[in-house]
Amino acid sequence: MSGYAIKLIWVVMAFITFIQFGLCHLIAKWFFGDTGTFMGIMRPLLLGWFVNALILLPVVGLWPAAIAWIAVLMLVFEDSRRLTALVV
């Protein structure tokens, strides 16, 4: 792989990350009535982004990554507005 291809992959992955975080922000606003800002939700999501490394595990990595990502989203939603109904 050339250096240009690797840089392009990084740019595409960064774009996908911001799309995912934007969708998370819109879900928090539309469905949970969040009044926070995009940057307020971006900080904890970037801290929890490492759970995607679980996808690299062969065969079984996708399921733990999906479960961990759901947990990160719920913690961010809870923290962004102090939603107590989301916690069991």
Contacts in CASP RR format, 6 or more apart in sequence:
PFRMAT RR
TARGET T0000
AUTHOR 0000-0000-0000
METHOD contacts of the structure
MODEL  1
MSGYAIKLIWVVMAFITFIQFGLCHLIAKWFFGDTGTFMGIMRPLLLGWF
VNALILLPVVGLWPAAIAWIAVLMLVFEDSRRLTALVV
17 49 0 8 1.000
21 38 0 8 1.000
21 41 0 8 1.000
21 42 0 8 1.000
21 45 0 8 1.000
21 46 0 8 1.000
22 38 0 8 1.000
24 41 0 8 1.000
24 45 0 8 1.000
24 73 0 8 1.000
24 76 0 8 1.000
25 34 0 8 1.000
25 38 0 8 1.000
25 41 0 8 1.000
25 42 0 8 1.000
28 34 0 8 1.000
28 36 0 8 1.000
28 41 0 8 1.000
28 76 0 8 1.000
28 77 0 8 1.000
28 80 0 8 1.000
28 81 0 8 1.000
29 36 0 8 1.000
32 77 0 8 1.000
32 81 0 8 1.000
32 83 0 8 1.000
33 81 0 8 1.000
34 41 0 8 1.000
34 77 0 8 1.000
34 80 0 8 1.000
34 81 0 8 1.000
35 81 0 8 1.000
36 80 0 8 1.000
36 81 0 8 1.000
40 80 0 8 1.000
41 76 0 8 1.000
41 80 0 8 1.000
44 72 0 8 1.000
44 75 0 8 1.000
44 76 0 8 1.000
44 79 0 8 1.000
44 80 0 8 1.000
45 72 0 8 1.000
45 76 0 8 1.000
48 72 0 8 1.000
51 65 0 8 1.000
51 68 0 8 1.000
51 69 0 8 1.000
51 72 0 8 1.000
52 65 0 8 1.000
52 69 0 8 1.000
53 65 0 8 1.000
54 61 0 8 1.000
54 64 0 8 1.000
54 65 0 8 1.000
54 68 0 8 1.000
55 61 0 8 1.000
55 62 0 8 1.000
55 65 0 8 1.000
57 64 0 8 1.000
74 86 0 8 1.000
74 87 0 8 1.000
77 83 0 8 1.000
77 86 0 8 1.000
78 84 0 8 1.000
78 86 0 8 1.000
78 87 0 8 1.000
END
